[in-house]
Amino acid sequence: MRTKSLLIGAVATAGFVVIARLTAFQPAHDEVAAPAPLPPPPAGPEAVPAEGEISVVTLLGEMADLAHLSRLPRARFSAGLAASTDRRSRSPDDGEAWFANDDFVTDTQANLVRVEARPDGGKRYVLLDVRGPGAVLRLWTATPVGTLRVHVDDQERPVLEAPMAALLRGDVLPFVAPLAHVTARGHNLYFPIPYRTRCVVTTDDIVSPDPFTGKPTAKLYYQIGYRSYAADQAANVRPFSADELARGAHALHRVATLLRAATPAAASGPVTTADVATANVEPDQPSITKLIAPPGGGRITQLRLATAERAPDKLRATMLTMRFDGEETVRVPLVDFFGTGPGVAGYTSLPMTIGEDGALTCRFPMPFRERAEIQISRQTAGSVDIRGDVAFEPAAFSDDSLLFHAGWRPRQVVRTRPYRDWHVGTIEGRGHLVGTLLNVENGAGTAWWGEGDEKLYVDGGSFPAIFGTGTEDYFGYAWSSGEVFAHPYHAQTRAPANGFGGAFSMNRFHVLDPIPFDKSLRFDLEIWHWSDTALAIDATLYWYDFQDRQSAATSDSRRPAR
């Protein structure tokens, strides 16, 4: 018996105060101010959450704590996305309409919830209207404009009101960088806004400067990521308010500090370190490191490797494989596993870091009950010198513990006409998606390739539970920017110096916003290119799910699901 698999395409492989009604300063899209200094740590005792509480305090606690991803949450939830997705996309059976690309709000193309008339004659653009209990987790836009208002639990007065541009730039306390930030023209805010019965998010304007002409244009691109809990969790929710924000001041300061340093919460137990070292990894001489768990279970907290090799083809042919309690859960090319590819490109995020010296670090926690195995092997002739170490600690392996997985969708050359959905992978089991790496080689002299929307189907649904607005939007940037950037949750590590021809590499890690599934998760990505051409593309997915504990010794997470 086997409970899950990754189907890789056709291949089985100080008291804070919300500052509202600020005078918005709209910089050029590529103008990013230095992060504002963090306010001093607040005085007074830190809030202690009640058992089962869902609040600003508890959700902030997840933002720099990777360990929460390695177990099922006590309160299960589903992930949702409200976005300016073109509403003509209704069914895969609709031909080209399924790939409709006007993923923005206009006064005549209302790709949003609804538009309401205001008493003053203006308009109220409703971006999100969802029944609770739940929490907003992420706001993204390519066109920050107007005043953003968030209403919870049918309150007439908004609990958050601020110019959208200032808020998502990090100019509104306490939503400072890196909670709010601009990356390659994309405006982002990662911050929990819990609600008990309902949440409504609006703006009062959609006209902003076109980034290429500077002329006003009535187009609003947006995404709002949220989670929804079962109705019986309503009593556990402490809705967002100024008081709740003040109650979470200690947690906010700690999390913002950790994220600025791209450092996750510290390990909880005594750490043991083992060498992962070999002079020469060759096809018939893999490097194998075996770990035995302390009594009750263990957890890898950090894997560090280093190599002087820089040839992308040799690195791509060097595979990292991991097994936990007899189950293979990771099989990814060495550098790709660490969030970029096919060669080394330095960047820093919360779960992954690649140093300028080529040092590769993974901080995703990896629980195991009895034993773990790390193997590095060569798929083609030649050798690679690799050295490193792995740190692990005692950690109880319980009924809610999940195994870490990573699966690679190998490189494929794909024609861009007709439009198509490229199948990244299908995961079967119960757990949550926590990250995506995408590598693209675009042809010389061609146009922007990344208009394609991400489409994530959960538990066999016929329509995507997550339906995005464009490839770069999913990865947190905008306007086909070739800017290289790094943030604790997302990065573009590689892009051509000029134009769109060449290699792109980007990642996104779902730390606050994992995407849960109870049976399966299918990830498709539109291949939507302005040119009739071909591109080469590959991807890696990261996720946690249950081990098949009845047949752990023989199960293989990479066998075809069907």
ABEGO torsion letter per residue (X at the ends): XBABBBBBEABBXXBBBBBBGBBBBBBBAABBBBBBBBBBBBBEBBBBBBBGBBBAAAAAAAAABAAAAABBBABBBBBBBBBABBAABABAAAEAAAABABBBBBAABBBBABBBBBAAGBBBBBABBBBOBBBBABBBBABBBEBBBBBBGGBABBABBBBAAAAAAGABOABBOAABBBBGGBBBBBBBBBBAABBBBBBABABBBBAAAGBBBBBBBBBBBBBBBBAAAAAABBBBBAAAAAAAAAAAAAAAAAAAAGBBBBBABBBBBBBBBBABBBAABBBBBBBBBBBGEBBBABBBBBBABABAAAAAABBBBBBBGGBBABBBBAAAAAGBOABBBBBBBAABBBBAAGBBBBABBBBBAABBBBBBBBABBEBBBBBEBBBBBBBBBBAABBBBBBBBBBBBBBBAOBBBBBBAEBBBEBEBBABBBBBBBBBBGBBBAAABBBBBBBGGBABBABBBAEAAAAAGBBGGBABBBBBAABBBABBBABEABEBBBBBBBBAABBBBBAABBBBBBBBBBABBBBBBBBBBBBBBBBBBAAAAAABBAABBAX
